Amino acid sequence: MVHAPPRSETRPPDVDQPAVGGPDVPGRPGHLAGLLDWFGVDSDWERVPAGRDAYRRDLLLGAGFAVLAAISVELGRSMGIFEEAREPLWLIILLAVVSTAPLAWRRRYPLVSLALVYGIWLGLGLTISAVTVLMPMQVMYFVALFTAVAWARDRRAMLVVVSICVLMMFTWLIWMFAVQQGMETLLEEFPTRADWPGLIEPYLANAVYQLITNIAFFGGAVVAGQMQWNAARRRRQLADQTDTIEKQAAALTDQAIVTERVRIARELHDVVAHHVSVIGIQAAAARRVLDRDPARTAEALVTIERESREGVAQMRNLVGTLRSVPDGGVRGGPARSDGGGSRAPEPGLADLPALTAADHDGLDTTFRQVEEPPGVAADVTDPMGLSLYRTAQEAMANVRKHSTARSATVTLRVVRAPEAVAGQQFEHGFAEIEVLDDGRPRRGTSGSGLGLLGIRERTATHQGVVDIGTRATGGFRVRVRLPLPAPGAEGRGALGTATDTATTGITTGSESDA
C-alpha cells in the first residue's frame, strides 16, 4: 500500500513497526519481555501444519492471484500506468504472475513464501515500480505477511524475517521520497508557501500520508496474524485441558468403582461368613438330633430358615447397589412388592443387641454398652456404625467357626469425655467395638484370613486403630477404635432407643475390662 509521490510512480507495500516493536514498546523497555511473550518467542508450543486440504486451497489461492495479477496489468496499461515502461507487455505480465507464485505454499513454508514475495517486490520496485501498486499485488503483500506471522512455527525466525522485511520496506520508502522525481513535480506545482493548498508542505504531507497508510495496512497484517496464532494456541491449550479433565474424571470414576467393589466384596464376605456359618452349625446340630429330639431339630431348622432369609435379603441389598432402581426408589426406602431387592437400611449400632442376642449354638453371649457422657452414641455416623457392626459380626462368626470358646462378650464404647480420651487422633472422642472370648483356636478350622483383612480395611477407611490377637489371660480379642467427628458435625444417631429394649441376656452399664 506504499505510494510514491504524485506522478504515475507509486511504491509497493511497506510493512510497519508492530512486527518488532508495537505500541507498548517505545520508551518502555520493561515491556519487551511482554511483547516477546505475546509473539510466542519462548513458547514451547508449535502450531500444527495446516494439512493437505489447506495446502490444496493455497494452490487455488495462488492461481487466483496469478489470474488477477494478469488482469490488473492489462487494466493498468489501459489506464496509462505503464506508459513510461520500456519493458514489453508480456514480460510485465509474466513478472506480475510469477510474483504471486509463492502464495501457493504460503502455509507450508510461510517464512520462505514471505521472503520470496518481498524479494520479488523489491526487484519489481527497482525496475517496474508501477506493477507493485496494483491492488492484487498490494493484497498479496498483506496476505504473505499475515500468513508468515500466523503460521510460522519458529517464532524467533519469524521475528527476524519479518523485521528484515519491515526494515527493507521502510528503507525503500525513505529512499523513494529522497530521490524520486515526484519531489521535483511537487516543488514545481507549489514553489512557494503561498501556493500550498493547506497548512503543511505538500511533499511532507504526501510522505506522512504514505507512511501512515503503510503502517496501518501492513501493521494490521502483523497484528492480525499474531492474534490468529495466539487464538490457535489458546484453542490447543483448551483442548489439552479438556482432555486432561476427561482423563482425570475417568480415573476418579474408575477409582470410585474399584472402591465400591471392594466395599461390596467386603460386605458380601461378612454377610456370607456370618449367615452361612450359622446355617452350617445349625444343620450339623439338626443332623445329630434328627432321630432323637424332633423339637430341637425343628428349632435348628427354624434358625436355618431365618438365617438364610436374612442372608439373602442382605445380599440382595448389596447387589442392588450395582443396579439402577427402575422405579425411581431410593435406597433405604420400603421393600418392593415385585420381589426386587430389599431396600432396608444397612445395619448399624442399633442392631448390635439383636446380633449378640441371636442363637449362637450354645455360645453364651453378652452385650455391654458404655457411653461417656450418656447419649453420646448418637454422634456415631451411619458409615461408622456399619463398620462397627460388621466388625462384631465377623468376630462372632470367627468365634463360632474357629474357637473352642463357650462365652463371648461384645462391648460397645462411645467416649467423648476429654479426660478419658488420649492421643490427638481421638481428640474428639472415639467409638469402639470389642469382642472377647475365652476359647482356644480349634484345630483344622483355619480360614482364608479375608475376614480379618476386611476388618482392617474398614478401620483404615475411618482412620482408626485395630487390635487383633490372643490375650495373655486366655482367649482372643478383636478390638476396633474409630475417631468420632468433631462435636456439632452432622451425624445421625445409630442406636436410638434400641438399647433400651435389649433382649434378655444383654446388659448395659459401666465397663469392666477383661
C-alpha positions in Angstrom: 0.0 0.0 0.0 3.0 2.2 -0.4 2.6 5.0 -3.0 5.3 7.3 -4.1 4.8 11.0 -4.6 2.1 12.1 -7.1 3.3 11.1 -10.6 2.4 7.7 -12.0 5.2 6.2 -9.9 3.8 4.5 -6.9 5.6 2.4 -4.5 5.0 -1.1 -3.2 3.8 -2.1 0.2 5.5 -1.2 3.3 5.4 -3.2 6.5 5.3 -1.4 9.7 6.9 -1.5 13.1 4.4 -3.6 15.0 6.3 -6.7 13.9 9.2 -5.7 16.0 8.0 -3.0 18.4 4.3 -2.4 18.9 2.8 0.5 20.8 3.8 -1.0 24.1 7.5 -0.8 23.5 8.5 2.8 22.7 10.2 4.3 25.6 9.3 1.4 27.9 11.9 -1.3 27.7 10.3 -3.1 30.6 7.6 -4.3 28.3 9.9 -6.0 25.9 9.5 -9.3 27.7 5.7 -9.0 27.5 5.9 -8.2 23.8 8.1 -11.2 23.1 5.8 -13.4 25.1 2.9 -12.1 23.0 4.7 -13.1 19.9 5.3 -16.5 21.5 9.1 -16.3 21.2 9.7 -18.6 24.2 6.6 -20.7 23.8 7.1 -24.5 23.7 4.0 -24.8 21.6 4.3 -25.1 17.8 1.3 -24.7 15.5 0.4 -27.9 13.8 0.8 -27.7 10.0 -2.4 -26.9 8.2 -2.7 -30.2 6.3 -3.3 -31.3 2.8 -6.7 -29.7 2.4 -5.3 -26.3 3.4 -2.3 -26.8 1.1 -4.7 -27.5 -1.8 -6.6 -24.4 -1.0 -3.4 -22.4 -1.0 -2.6 -23.7 -4.5 -6.0 -22.4 -5.7 -5.4 -19.1 -4.0 -2.0 -18.7 -5.7 -3.6 -19.5 -9.1 -6.4 -16.9 -8.4 -3.9 -14.2 -7.6 -1.9 -15.1 -10.7 -5.1 -14.5 -12.8 -5.9 -11.3 -11.0 -2.3 -10.1 -11.5 -2.5 -10.6 -15.3 -5.9 -8.9 -15.5 -4.7 -5.9 -13.4 -1.7 -5.4 -15.6 -3.9 -5.1 -18.6 -6.3 -2.8 -16.8 -3.3 -0.7 -15.6 -1.9 -0.5 -19.2 -5.3 0.7 -20.4 -5.3 3.4 -17.7 -1.8 4.5 -18.9 0.1 3.4 -15.8 2.8 1.7 -17.9 3.3 4.4 -20.5 6.8 5.1 -19.3 7.7 1.4 -19.0 10.4 0.2 -21.5 9.7 -3.5 -20.9 7.4 -5.4 -23.3 3.9 -6.1 -22.0 4.4 -9.9 -22.0 7.4 -9.5 -19.6 5.4 -7.2 -17.3 2.5 -9.8 -17.2 5.0 -12.6 -16.6 6.7 -10.9 -13.8 3.4 -10.0 -12.1 2.2 -13.6 -12.4 5.5 -15.1 -11.1 5.5 -12.8 -8.1 2.2 -14.4 -6.9 3.6 -17.9 -7.1 5.0 -18.1 -3.5 1.4 -17.8 -2.2 0.8 -21.3 -3.5 2.7 -22.7 -0.5 2.1 -19.9 2.0 1.1 -22.2 4.9 3.5 -25.0 4.1 6.6 -22.7 4.1 5.3 -19.4 5.5 8.7 -17.7 6.0 10.1 -18.8 2.7 7.0 -17.6 1.0 7.2 -14.2 2.7 10.9 -13.8 1.8 10.2 -14.6 -1.8 7.2 -12.3 -2.1 9.1 -9.3 -0.7 12.3 -10.1 -2.5 10.4 -10.1 -5.8 8.6 -7.0 -4.7 11.9 -5.2 -4.2 13.2 -6.3 -7.6 10.0 -5.1 -9.3 10.1 -1.8 -7.3 13.5 -1.0 -8.6 12.7 -1.8 -12.2 8.9 -1.7 -12.9 7.6 0.0 -9.8 4.1 0.5 -11.4 3.4 -3.2 -11.0 3.8 -3.1 -7.3 1.0 -0.6 -6.8 -1.7 -2.7 -8.5 -4.4 -3.7 -6.0 -4.0 -7.5 -6.3 -0.3 -7.1 -5.6 -1.0 -4.9 -2.5 -3.4 -7.6 -1.2 -0.8 -10.3 -1.9 1.8 -8.5 0.2 -0.7 -8.3 3.1 -1.6 -12.0 2.8 2.0 -13.1 2.7 2.9 -11.1 5.9 -0.3 -12.2 7.7 0.4 -15.8 6.9 4.0 -15.7 8.0 3.1 -14.3 11.4 0.1 -16.6 11.9 1.7 -19.9 10.7 5.5 -19.7 11.4 6.5 -22.4 13.8 9.8 -20.9 14.8 8.8 -17.6 16.4 12.3 -16.3 16.6 12.9 -16.9 12.9 9.6 -15.2 12.2 10.6 -12.1 14.1 13.9 -12.0 12.2 12.4 -12.4 8.7 9.5 -10.0 9.4 11.9 -7.5 10.8 14.1 -7.7 7.8 11.1 -7.2 5.5 10.0 -4.2 7.6 13.4 -2.6 7.5 13.7 -3.2 3.8 10.4 -1.6 3.1 11.0 1.4 5.2 14.5 1.9 3.7 13.0 1.7 0.3 10.2 4.1 1.2 12.7 6.7 2.5 14.9 6.3 -0.5 11.9 6.8 -2.8 10.9 10.0 -1.2 14.5 11.2 -1.2 15.5 10.6 -4.8 12.2 10.2 -6.7 11.4 12.8 -9.3 8.0 13.2 -7.8 9.6 15.7 -5.4 10.5 17.9 -8.3 7.0 17.7 -9.6 5.6 18.9 -6.3 8.1 21.7 -6.0 7.2 22.9 -9.5 3.5 22.9 -8.8 3.8 24.5 -5.3 7.0 26.5 -5.4 6.2 28.9 -2.5 4.3 28.8 0.7 1.6 30.9 -0.8 1.0 28.2 -3.3 0.4 25.4 -0.7 -3.1 24.1 -0.8 -3.1 23.5 3.0 -1.1 24.2 6.2 1.5 21.5 5.6 4.1 21.5 2.9 2.7 19.2 0.1 5.8 17.0 -0.2 5.9 16.4 3.6 2.1 15.8 3.7 2.4 13.2 1.0 5.3 11.5 2.8 3.5 11.4 6.1 0.3 10.1 4.5 2.1 7.3 2.7 3.9 6.3 5.9 0.7 6.2 8.0 -1.1 4.2 5.3 1.6 1.6 5.2 1.9 1.3 9.0 -1.9 0.8 9.3 -2.1 -1.6 6.3 0.8 -3.8 7.0 0.9 -3.3 10.7 -2.6 -4.7 10.7 -1.3 -7.7 8.9 1.2 -8.4 11.6 -1.2 -7.8 14.5 -4.0 -9.9 12.8 -1.6 -12.7 12.1 -0.3 -12.8 15.7 -3.8 -12.7 17.1 -4.7 -15.7 15.0 -1.6 -17.6 16.2 -2.5 -16.8 19.8 -6.0 -17.9 19.3 -4.8 -21.2 17.8 -2.5 -21.7 20.9 -5.4 -21.0 23.2 -7.6 -23.5 21.4 -4.9 -26.1 21.7 -4.5 -25.4 25.4 -8.2 -25.6 26.0 -8.3 -28.9 24.1 -5.4 -30.2 26.2 -7.1 -29.1 29.4 -10.3 -30.7 28.3 -8.5 -34.0 27.6 -6.8 -33.8 31.0 -10.1 -33.1 32.8 -11.7 -36.0 30.9 -8.9 -38.4 31.8 -8.9 -37.3 35.5 -12.7 -37.7 35.6 -12.4 -41.2 34.1 -9.6 -42.0 36.6 -11.8 -40.8 39.5 -14.7 -42.8 38.2 -12.6 -45.9 37.9 -11.2 -45.3 41.4 -14.7 -44.9 42.8 -15.9 -48.1 41.1 -13.0 -50.0 42.5 -13.6 -48.6 45.9 -17.2 -49.5 45.8 -16.4 -53.0 44.5 -14.0 -53.6 47.4 -16.7 -52.3 49.8 -19.3 -54.6 48.4 -17.0 -57.6 48.3 -16.2 -56.9 52.0 -19.9 -56.6 52.8 -20.7 -59.8 50.9 -17.9 -61.7 52.7 -19.2 -60.6 56.1 -22.8 -61.4 55.3 -22.0 -64.8 53.8 -19.4 -65.7 56.5 -21.9 -64.9 59.3 -25.1 -66.5 58.0 -23.5 -69.5 56.3 -21.6 -70.3 59.4 -24.8 -70.2 61.5 -26.6 -72.3 58.9 -23.7 -74.9 58.9 -23.7 -75.2 62.7 -27.5 -75.5 62.9 -27.6 -78.0 60.1 -25.0 -80.2 61.9 -26.9 -79.9 65.1 -30.1 -80.9 63.4 -28.5 -83.9 61.8 -27.2 -85.2 65.1 -30.6 -85.0 66.9 -32.8 -85.7 63.9 -34.0 -89.1 65.3 -33.7 -88.5 69.0 -35.1 -84.9 69.5 -37.6 -83.7 66.8 -38.2 -80.5 68.8 -34.6 -79.4 68.7 -34.4 -80.5 65.1 -37.3 -78.2 64.3 -35.7 -75.4 66.3 -32.5 -75.8 64.3 -34.4 -75.8 61.0 -36.2 -72.6 62.0 -32.8 -70.9 62.7 -31.5 -72.1 59.3 -34.6 -70.7 57.6 -34.3 -67.4 59.4 -30.5 -67.0 58.7 -30.9 -68.0 55.1 -33.6 -65.4 54.6 -31.7 -62.7 56.3 -28.5 -63.5 54.3 -30.4 -63.5 51.0 -32.0 -60.2 51.9 -28.7 -58.5 52.8 -27.0 -59.8 49.7 -29.9 -58.5 47.6 -29.5 -55.2 49.2 -25.7 -55.1 48.4 -26.1 -56.4 44.9 -28.9 -53.9 44.3 -26.4 -51.0 44.7 -24.8 -52.2 41.5 -28.0 -51.7 39.6 -30.1 -48.6 38.9 -33.5 -48.6 40.5 -36.1 -48.8 37.7 -39.0 -47.5 39.7 -37.0 -44.5 41.0 -37.0 -45.9 44.5 -34.4 -44.7 47.0 -32.1 -46.9 48.9 -33.3 -47.2 52.4 -37.0 -47.0 51.4 -39.6 -49.8 51.8 -39.1 -53.1 50.2 -40.6 -53.6 46.7 -43.6 -55.8 46.3 -42.5 -57.2 43.0 -39.8 -59.3 44.5 -37.0 -56.8 43.9 -34.0 -56.4 46.2 -34.5 -55.3 49.8 -34.4 -51.6 50.5 -34.0 -51.9 54.2 -31.3 -49.7 55.8 -27.9 -51.2 56.4 -27.3 -52.4 59.9 -25.7 -50.2 62.5 -25.1 -49.8 66.2 -28.8 -50.2 66.9 -28.6 -53.8 65.6 -25.8 -54.9 67.8 -28.0 -56.1 70.7 -30.0 -58.3 68.3 -26.8 -59.6 66.8 -25.4 -60.6 70.2 -28.7 -62.0 71.4 -29.2 -64.3 68.4 -28.8 -68.1 68.9 -25.1 -68.9 68.6 -25.4 -72.6 69.1 -24.8 -72.7 72.8 -22.3 -69.8 72.9 -23.1 -67.6 75.9 -23.0 -64.0 74.6 -23.2 -60.7 76.4 -23.6 -57.2 75.1 -22.4 -54.2 77.0 -22.7 -50.5 76.1 -20.6 -47.8 77.7 -21.2 -44.1 76.9 -19.3 -41.1 78.3 -21.2 -38.9 78.6 -24.6 -40.7 78.3 -26.3 -40.4 74.9 -23.1 -39.7 73.0 -23.6 -42.8 70.9 -26.0 -40.6 68.8 -22.9 -38.9 67.4 -21.7 -42.1 65.6 -22.3 -41.7 61.9 -24.1 -44.4 59.9 -21.0 -45.5 57.9 -19.0 -45.8 61.2 -21.9 -47.7 62.8 -22.0 -50.1 59.8 -18.2 -50.7 60.1 -18.5 -51.4 63.9 -21.5 -53.7 63.3 -19.6 -55.7 60.6 -16.6 -56.0 62.8 -18.7 -57.5 65.6 -20.5 -59.8 63.1 -17.2 -61.1 61.7 -15.7 -61.6 65.1 -18.7 -63.5 66.3 -18.6 -65.7 63.2 -14.9 -66.5 63.8 -15.6 -67.4 67.4 -18.2 -69.9 66.3 -16.2 -71.4 63.5 -12.6 -71.3 64.8 -12.7 -71.3 68.6 -13.5 -73.6 71.5 -15.0 -70.7 73.4 -18.2 -71.2 75.4 -18.7 -67.5 76.1 -18.1 -64.2 74.4 -18.6 -60.5 75.3 -19.4 -57.7 72.8 -18.7 -54.3 74.2 -19.5 -51.0 72.6 -17.8 -48.0 74.0 -18.5 -44.4 72.8 -16.4 -41.9 74.7 -16.5 -38.1 74.2 -15.2 -37.1 77.7 -11.9 -35.2 77.3 -10.4 -36.7 80.4 -11.0 -40.2 79.0 -9.5 -39.6 75.5 -5.8 -40.0 74.9 -4.0 -39.1 71.7 -4.5 -36.4 69.1 -6.0 -38.9 66.7 -9.0 -39.3 69.1 -9.2 -35.7 70.2 -12.9 -35.6 69.7 -13.6 -39.0 71.2 -13.9 -42.5 69.8 -16.3 -45.3 69.1 -15.0 -48.8 69.9 -16.3 -52.3 69.5 -14.6 -55.1 71.3 -15.3 -58.8 71.1 -13.7 -61.1 73.7 -13.9 -64.9 74.1 -12.5 -67.5 76.4 -11.5 -70.2 74.0 -8.6 -71.5 72.1 -8.1 -71.9 68.3 -9.8 -75.1 67.1 -7.6 -77.3 65.0 -8.2 -77.7 61.3 -10.5 -74.7 61.1 -8.1 -72.0 59.8 -9.9 -69.6 57.5 -8.8 -67.6 54.5 -7.9 -64.5 56.5 -10.2 -62.3 54.4 -12.5 -61.6 57.3 -9.7 -60.1 59.5 -8.4 -58.3 56.4 -11.8 -56.7 55.8 -11.8 -55.5 59.5 -8.5 -53.8 59.0 -9.6 -52.2 55.7 -12.8 -50.9 57.3 -10.8 -49.4 60.1 -8.3 -47.8 57.8 -11.2 -46.2 55.9 -12.2 -44.3 59.1 -8.5 -43.7 60.2 -9.0 -45.9 63.2 -6.8 -48.5 65.0 -7.1 -52.3 65.2 -6.1 -54.7 67.9 -6.5 -58.4 66.9 -4.8 -61.3 68.7 -4.7 -63.6 71.7 -4.9 -62.3 75.2 -2.3 -63.1 78.0 -5.2 -64.2 80.3 -6.5 -66.6 77.6 -9.0 -66.2 74.8 -9.0 -63.9 71.7 -9.6 -60.2 71.3 -10.9 -58.2 68.3 -11.0 -54.5 69.1 -11.6 -51.6 66.7 -11.5 -48.0 67.7 -12.7 -45.3 65.3 -12.3 -41.5 65.9 -15.6 -39.6 66.4 -16.3 -36.5 64.3 -15.9 -33.0 65.9 -18.8 -32.0 68.2 -21.6 -30.5 66.2 -20.6 -32.3 63.0 -23.6 -33.8 61.2 -24.2 -37.4 62.2 -27.3 -39.5 62.6 -27.7 -41.5 65.8 -27.1 -45.2 65.2 -28.6 -46.5 68.4 -31.8 -44.6 69.0 -33.8 -46.4 71.6 -32.9 -49.9 70.5 -30.7 -50.5 73.5 -33.5 -49.6 75.8 -35.4 -52.6 74.7 -32.5 -55.0 74.6 -33.3 -58.7 74.7 -32.7 -61.0 77.7 -29.0 -61.7 78.4 -27.9 -58.3 77.3 -26.7 -55.8 79.9 -25.7 -52.2 79.8 -23.6 -50.5 82.3 -20.1 -49.5 83.3 -17.1 -51.1 81.7 -15.2 -53.9 83.3 -12.4 -54.8 81.0 -11.4 -58.5 80.8 
